[in-house]
Amino acid sequence: MKYFFKTALIFILLISGLTGFSQAKKPTIMVVPSDLWCNKNGYMLEYDNLGTPVKVPDYKRALQENADLLLAVSKINELMTDRGFPLKNLESSLRMLQNQSAEDAMFTSKSGAQINENPIDLLKKVTRADIWMQLTWTVNRNGPKRSITYVLQGLDAYTNKQIAGSSGTGQPSFSAELPVLLEEAVVAHLDNFNAQLQSHFDDLFENGREVALRIKVWDSFDGDLESEHDGMELSEIIEYWVDDNTVKGRFNLSIATENMMFFEQVRIPLYNERDRAMDARAWARELRKMLRSEYQIESKLMMQGLGQAQLVIGEK
């Protein structure tokens, strides 16, 4: 009898372990054409960044005008879905961003100043994907045969760091269809690429998502980061808060002056208590609340993408 219960217990634990493994979360991914592909094919959008013209990929026009792009993105989406990776659709995300155009009003301060966010930053905030999968390809022709040379880059949506990569050239084929050529070139290397993506995501689970935080001071603020509040310098208060609210206390304070602090390689929880993806804005908002409630210090929170927050001390 004891042997039976022991065996049953081991069986239950084994099944539970397998179930937990199968339900492990995977990173959400969005496939986009690379900056190189967009520039090479004339799909770039110019916007004004505080007086400086900057070019970014024009995904919307590229999808509307280039049928090959739509086919290529759809094929990669299909291959990733078959391997159990959840994807965000680029075309749907662009449509959602357009429908939320009223949100633009939120990016203007009371004085009329605009937040320094480019159209790609705004798209990332709408899609909320963990990883952007950039695709570049060229079609090689050798007589009646064609082949595909491709490059896949997995970029962390919060830091823009490359965390996975794959490239290669498929076998020459008489096939004239781009999706078939692309699949033939990519499929042999895709599982290794996905393993790199999953390894990065597992690291995020264990050690937190990487973001950056910049602290500045308005010239109207009565004091600076070295001014004392309840016996502590303001910079100490902020640094202690960051230490208490990062995963395993992991961060790097690379700049600390009387008027500015810059925290980089800051590891924040991947999800909040509601199991929603945490970004730099949501995390830094808690610091802003603490300064207001405990020290009556107002501040303005500004963003640049998902992974960079800036808190300016002194007023909203």
C-alpha positions in Angstrom: 0.0 0.0 0.0 2.8 2.4 0.9 4.5 1.6 -2.4 1.2 2.4 -4.3 0.8 5.8 -2.6 4.5 6.6 -3.2 4.2 5.7 -6.8 1.0 7.7 -7.2 2.6 10.7 -5.6 5.6 10.6 -7.9 3.3 10.3 -10.9 1.2 13.3 -9.8 4.3 15.4 -9.3 5.7 14.4 -12.7 2.4 15.3 -14.4 2.3 18.6 -12.6 5.8 19.4 -13.6 5.1 18.6 -17.3 2.0 20.7 -17.2 3.8 23.7 -15.7 6.5 23.4 -18.3 4.0 23.2 -21.2 2.2 26.3 -19.8 5.4 28.4 -19.5 5.0 31.8 -21.1 6.6 32.6 -24.3 7.6 36.1 -25.5 5.1 37.9 -27.7 6.7 38.8 -31.1 5.9 41.2 -34.0 7.5 40.7 -37.4 8.5 43.9 -39.1 10.6 44.7 -42.2 14.1 45.9 -41.2 15.2 49.5 -41.5 17.6 48.4 -44.3 14.8 46.8 -46.3 12.5 49.9 -45.9 15.3 52.3 -46.8 16.3 50.3 -49.8 12.8 50.1 -51.1 11.9 53.7 -50.4 9.6 53.2 -47.5 10.8 55.8 -45.0 8.9 58.5 -43.1 10.4 61.8 -42.0 9.3 63.5 -38.8 10.4 66.5 -36.8 12.3 65.6 -33.6 12.5 69.0 -31.8 13.7 70.7 -34.9 15.8 67.9 -36.3 14.5 65.9 -39.2 14.6 62.1 -38.5 13.7 59.2 -40.8 12.0 56.0 -39.6 10.4 53.1 -41.5 7.0 53.8 -43.0 5.5 50.4 -42.3 2.0 51.4 -43.2 2.8 52.5 -46.8 5.1 49.5 -47.2 2.3 47.1 -46.4 -0.2 48.9 -48.6 2.1 49.1 -51.6 4.4 46.0 -51.5 2.6 42.7 -51.9 5.9 40.8 -51.4 6.3 42.3 -47.9 2.8 41.2 -46.9 3.5 37.7 -48.1 6.9 37.5 -46.4 5.6 38.8 -43.0 2.6 36.4 -43.3 4.9 33.4 -43.9 7.2 34.2 -40.9 4.1 34.7 -38.8 2.9 31.3 -39.9 6.2 29.6 -39.1 6.5 31.2 -35.7 2.8 30.3 -34.8 3.4 26.7 -35.8 6.2 26.7 -33.2 4.0 28.0 -30.4 5.2 31.7 -30.3 2.4 34.2 -29.9 2.6 37.0 -32.5 1.2 40.5 -32.8 0.1 41.4 -36.3 1.9 44.5 -37.8 -1.0 45.5 -40.0 -3.6 45.2 -37.2 -1.3 47.2 -34.8 -0.9 50.0 -37.3 -4.7 50.1 -37.7 -5.1 50.3 -33.9 -2.5 53.1 -33.7 -4.4 55.1 -36.3 -7.7 54.5 -34.4 -6.1 55.8 -31.2 -4.9 59.1 -32.8 -6.8 61.0 -30.1 -4.2 59.6 -27.7 -1.7 62.1 -29.2 -3.1 64.8 -26.9 -1.7 62.9 -24.0 1.8 63.5 -25.2 1.6 67.3 -24.6 2.4 68.9 -21.3 0.4 71.7 -19.7 2.9 74.2 -21.1 2.6 72.8 -24.6 5.8 70.9 -24.8 5.8 67.6 -26.6 7.3 64.4 -25.5 10.3 63.1 -27.5 8.7 60.0 -28.9 9.0 58.9 -32.6 6.3 57.1 -34.5 8.0 53.7 -33.9 8.1 54.3 -30.1 4.3 55.0 -30.3 3.8 51.8 -32.3 5.7 49.8 -29.7 3.5 51.1 -27.0 0.4 50.0 -28.9 1.6 46.5 -29.8 3.2 45.8 -26.4 5.3 43.0 -28.0 8.3 41.8 -26.1 10.5 41.2 -29.2 10.5 42.8 -32.6 11.6 40.4 -35.3 13.2 42.3 -38.1 13.2 40.7 -41.5 15.5 41.5 -44.5 15.6 39.5 -47.7 16.9 39.7 -51.3 15.9 37.5 -54.2 18.9 35.9 -56.1 18.4 35.0 -59.7 20.5 32.4 -61.6 18.9 31.8 -65.0 15.4 30.3 -64.4 16.2 29.5 -60.8 15.7 31.8 -57.8 16.8 31.7 -54.2 16.4 33.8 -51.1 19.1 35.3 -48.9 17.6 36.4 -45.6 18.5 38.0 -42.3 16.4 37.7 -39.1 17.1 39.9 -36.1 15.4 39.5 -32.8 15.4 42.9 -31.0 14.3 43.5 -27.4 11.5 46.0 -27.8 12.5 47.8 -24.6 16.2 48.2 -25.2 16.6 47.7 -29.0 19.4 45.3 -28.2 19.7 42.3 -30.5 19.1 39.1 -28.6 18.8 36.6 -31.4 20.0 36.3 -35.0 19.8 34.1 -38.0 20.8 34.4 -41.7 21.4 32.2 -44.7 20.6 31.5 -48.3 18.2 28.9 -49.5 18.7 26.3 -52.2 18.1 27.5 -55.8 14.6 26.6 -56.9 12.4 26.9 -60.0 9.6 28.0 -57.7 8.4 31.6 -58.4 6.6 32.1 -55.1 8.3 34.2 -52.5 6.7 32.5 -49.4 8.0 29.1 -50.6 11.5 30.4 -51.2 11.5 32.1 -47.9 10.3 29.0 -46.0 13.0 26.9 -47.7 15.7 29.3 -46.6 14.5 30.0 -43.1 13.1 26.8 -41.7 16.4 25.0 -41.2 17.6 27.7 -38.8 14.4 28.9 -37.3 14.3 26.5 -34.3 17.8 27.7 -33.2 16.6 31.3 -33.6 13.6 30.6 -31.5 15.7 29.0 -28.8 17.7 32.2 -28.6 14.4 34.2 -28.2 13.2 31.8 -25.5 16.5 31.9 -23.6 16.3 35.7 -23.5 12.7 35.7 -22.3 13.6 33.1 -19.6 16.3 35.5 -18.4 13.7 38.3 -18.2 11.5 36.1 -16.0 14.4 35.4 -13.6 16.2 38.7 -13.6 13.7 41.3 -14.8 13.2 43.5 -17.8 15.9 46.0 -18.6 14.9 49.7 -18.7 16.6 53.1 -18.1 15.6 56.0 -15.9 16.8 59.5 -16.1 16.2 62.1 -13.3 16.5 65.8 -14.0 15.5 69.0 -12.2 13.4 71.9 -13.5 15.2 75.3 -13.0 12.1 76.4 -11.1 12.6 73.8 -8.4 13.6 75.2 -5.0 16.6 73.0 -4.5 18.5 70.2 -6.4 19.2 66.5 -6.0 21.6 67.3 -3.1 19.0 69.2 -1.1 18.0 67.3 2.1 14.6 66.0 3.0 14.0 64.4 6.4 17.8 64.1 6.8 18.5 62.5 3.5 19.6 64.0 0.2 17.0 63.7 -2.6 19.4 61.6 -4.7 19.7 59.1 -1.8 16.0 58.9 -1.5 15.6 58.1 -5.2 18.5 55.6 -5.2 17.2 53.7 -2.2 13.7 53.5 -3.9 15.3 52.2 -7.1 17.2 49.6 -5.1 14.0 48.5 -3.3 12.0 48.3 -6.5 14.3 46.4 -8.9 14.6 42.7 -9.3 17.4 41.5 -7.0 18.5 45.2 -6.6 20.0 45.2 -10.1 20.8 48.6 -11.6 23.7 50.8 -12.5 23.8 54.4 -11.5 26.2 55.8 -14.2 25.6 59.5 -13.7 25.0 61.3 -10.4 25.3 65.1 -10.1 23.3 67.8 -8.3 21.0 68.2 -11.3 20.9 64.8 -13.0 20.9 61.0 -12.3 21.0 58.3 -14.9 20.1 54.7 -14.0 20.8 52.2 -16.7 20.6 48.4 -16.9 17.7 48.7 -14.4 15.9 45.4 -14.0 12.2 45.7 -13.3 9.6 43.0 -12.9 8.3 41.5 -16.1 4.7 41.7 -15.0 2.8 43.7 -12.4 0.5 42.3 -9.7 -2.3 42.2 -12.3 -0.1 40.0 -14.6 0.2 42.9 -17.1 3.5 43.6 -18.9 5.4 46.2 -16.9 7.2 49.0 -18.8 9.4 51.9 -17.7 6.5 54.3 -17.5 4.4 52.1 -15.1 7.5 51.5 -13.0 8.6 55.1 -12.8 5.1 56.3 -12.0 5.4 54.6 -8.6 8.5 56.7 -7.9 6.6 59.8 -8.8 3.8 58.9 -6.5 6.2 58.2 -3.6 8.0 61.6 -4.0 4.6 63.4 -4.0 3.0 61.5 -1.1 6.0 61.3 1.3 8.0 64.5 0.4 5.4 66.7 -1.3 7.7 66.9 -4.4 6.0 67.2 -7.7 7.6 65.8 -10.9 6.8 65.3 -14.6 7.1 61.8 -16.1 8.1 61.7 -19.8 8.8 58.7 -22.0 10.9 57.6 -24.9 9.6 54.2 -26.0 8.8 51.4 -23.7 12.2 51.2 -22.0 13.2 54.7 -21.1 11.6 57.0 -18.6 12.5 60.5 -17.6 11.4 62.1 -14.3 11.9 65.9 -14.1 11.7 67.1 -10.5 10.0 70.3 -9.4 6.6 70.5 -11.2 4.3 68.7 -13.5 
